[in-house]
Structures are given as structure tokens and as C-alpha cells.
């Protein structure tokens, strides 16, 4: 069984340098109709769907706030905000930022290539599990509930990346950043959700 959860958040560019407050724009927690063979496959499917949701919101904001017509009057929508995808799955992060990811499952490769069609390597971030707020959307855990409730009253993000190139200054005209924070849990069908252990 593949459980997927995603959060779409909006915040200022400060979130690229330090702990920063954000607002929740969208969230989803559901079973996926697609059968997956591994945790990586589940995470890839979840990120693929979350990238779609985040991109849709980005285009929606662009059409809402900006003149999206070219000089011929045709609708020409582009993403208005810098868009970042966050995951605590290091193997997925490595695959997404790789030009030629080494994956054995073809379906997982399709999901990763789909993600890469919408974002580039600088728009993906790896974050530690303890600040992966989408965890609560896929796991029944009292400790997660206790830590999630204060975060929900004042949401924030802490972006961490191991690569030096991501530590450079990133400028954006619109002074806002759209982020998606997603999580997925892959379980064999013989296990029940509340008995699952972390597989990441």
C-alpha cells in the first residue's frame, strides 16, 4: 500500500538562508491507486504528484497577479514564483538532481523524469526527517502529532542542503518562494498502516 502526503507552502526568500515562517496553501493525504515495489518508488510517485500540485498553484498565482498575455493578446502563463521541492528521502534527492539517475525500476525512472521535466536540480532540496512536516500525513504516530500541532499554529521551514552550490545567494524579483513538502510511505499489503515502521 502506498500512502502519499504533500504540503504546499509559500514563504519569503529568507527560507533559503534561515528558519522562516510560511503559510500553507494546499495539502493532500491519500492512498495511491498505483502499486509500488519499494520506498523509493513510493517517494518518487509522491513527489511527482506534489510537483504537479505545486506547479498548478504557481501558474494559478501567476494568472491571478500578473498580466499573462503576450503582445498579440495570447495567454502566455509562466511560473510566477521560485518553486522548491523538498524531500527527506536522500536516494530520491540524489536521483532527481542527477543528469543520469541509476534506477532499476522503469516506473520509478518515469516518475523521476517527470519531476525533472518541471524542476531543475537547483529547485530540489533535501531536508532532515525531523523537519519533514508532511510525515504526519502518512504515519500514525503520537510523537509526530505532538510536534506537528505547535508547527501548525505557526508554520515554518528549515531548508538544509549538503551541496555548497546551494548555499549561494538566490535573488527573486517577486520576493516570495513556493515550496512543496512531501512524504510517502511504502508498505507491503500484508501490513496495516498503524503497525508500520519508518522505512526512510
N, C-alpha and C positions, 0 to 999 in steps of 0.2 A: 504494500500500500504506500502510495506517495502522497504525503501531506505537504502542502506548499503554503507559505505565508509571505506577504510582502507589505512594506510600508513605503509610501511616497511622501517625502518631506521637502520643505522649502526653507532655505536659510540664507544668510549673508555669506559673502566670500570669506569671512573670518573663520568659518568652519574648516577651511583648508589649512589653517595655521594653529588653531587652538580649540578648546572646548567652546561650542557655540550653541545658542538656543535656536530651535527650529519650530516650524508649525507642521502639523500633519495635514496633508491634502487628500490622501487616499490610503486604504488598506484592504487587504484581502487575506482570508484564511479558508482553505478548502482542500478537499481531496482532488487529486488529479485523475482524470479518466485514463491517462496513459500509464501503462505498466513500465516500471524501470527495473534495471538489474543491479544497480549499485547506488550508493550515496552520491557519488559524483554525477551520475545521470540525473538523479532527483534534483540536485542543486542546479545543474545546468538548465533543466526544464523550468525550474522555478525562476531563475534569473532571466531566462528568455521571456517568460510571461511578464515579469516585473519590468523589464526594459520596455516592452510594448506598452504597458500601462503608463509608465513614466514619460515615454515619448509622446503618447497621446495627450497627456496633460500639458506637456511642453508646447505642442502645436496649438492646443486649445488656448493656453495663456497668450501665445503669440498672436493668434487671430483676435483675441479679446482686447489686447492692449495696443497693438501696433497696426499700422496700415500695411496690409499684406498683399497689395496689388502692385503689379509692375506698371511701367509707363504705358502699356497697352490696355490696362484695366483688368488683366487676368489675375486670378487668385494665385499667389506665389508665397506659400507659407514656409518659413524656416523656423528652426528651434530658437526660441527667444532667450532661453536661459542656459547656462552651463549645466550640463547633466552628468551626474556621477552615479555609478552603480557600486554598491558596497556589498561585500560578502565576507563571511568568516571561514569559508572553505578555501584553504590555501591552494589545493590542487586545481580548483576551478579558476581561481585568480590567475594562477600560472598558465593555464590553458588559454584564457581569454586574452592575456597580454602577449601571448606567443604568436609569432607570424605563422609558424607551422606546428600547431599543437600535436603532441603524440598521444592519440587516444585510440583505444582498440574498438570501442563500441561505435558503430556508424551513426546510430541515432543521437548519441551524445555529441559526436562531431558536428552533426547538422545543427543541434541546438547552439553549440559554441559559435559556429559560423554565422548563425542567425543573429546572435548577440553582437558579433564583430561587424555585421552589416550596419548596425545602428550606432555603435560607440567605438572609439579608438582606445588604444592601450592607456592613454592618459586619463580616460574617463572611467576607469575601474579602480576601486580601492579595496585593499584587504584590511579588515578591522578585527581586533581580538574578539573572542566569543563573549567576553563579559560586557562588551558594549554593542553587541548584536541584538538590538531591541526587537527584531522580528522573531526571535526564538520563541517568545511566548505564544506566537500564532500557530506553532506546530507541536508544542510539547505541553503536557500536563505536569507541571512542577510547581509546588507551593513556593519554593525559593524564588523562582522566576516571577511568580505573581507578586511576591513581596517587594522585589526590586523594581518591577515594572510600574506599580501604582504611583510611587513618587515621580518617576520619569514621565508618566502620562500627564501629571498635573503641571509639569514644566519640562517639556521635551528638549533634549539637546543631543548633539552628536560629537564624537571624538574620532577623527579620521587619523589612522595610523598607516604608514606605508614604509616598507623596508628599503625601497629604492631611492637613492639620492636624487635622481632627476625629478621625483615628485615633490621634493622639498623646495623647489624653486618658486618664485613669486608668480601667482596666476592672477591676471587682471581681467575684469569683466566690466563692460560698459553698463550693464543693467543692474549691477550691484546686487545680484541675487543668484542663488545656486539651487538647482533642483536635484534632489538625491533620492535614490531608492535603496531601501534596506530590506534584504530578503533572506529567507531561510527556507530550507527544505529538509524533510526527514524521510529517509527511505526505510521501510520496514518489510520484512518478509510477511506474506499474507497470513501465516500461521500465528503471528504475534498480534496482540491487541495494543492499541495506542498507549493506554495508560501504563503498560508494562515495558515500554520501550526505553532503551538507554541511549545516550548520545552516541552517534556514530561518526561525528566530525572529528 
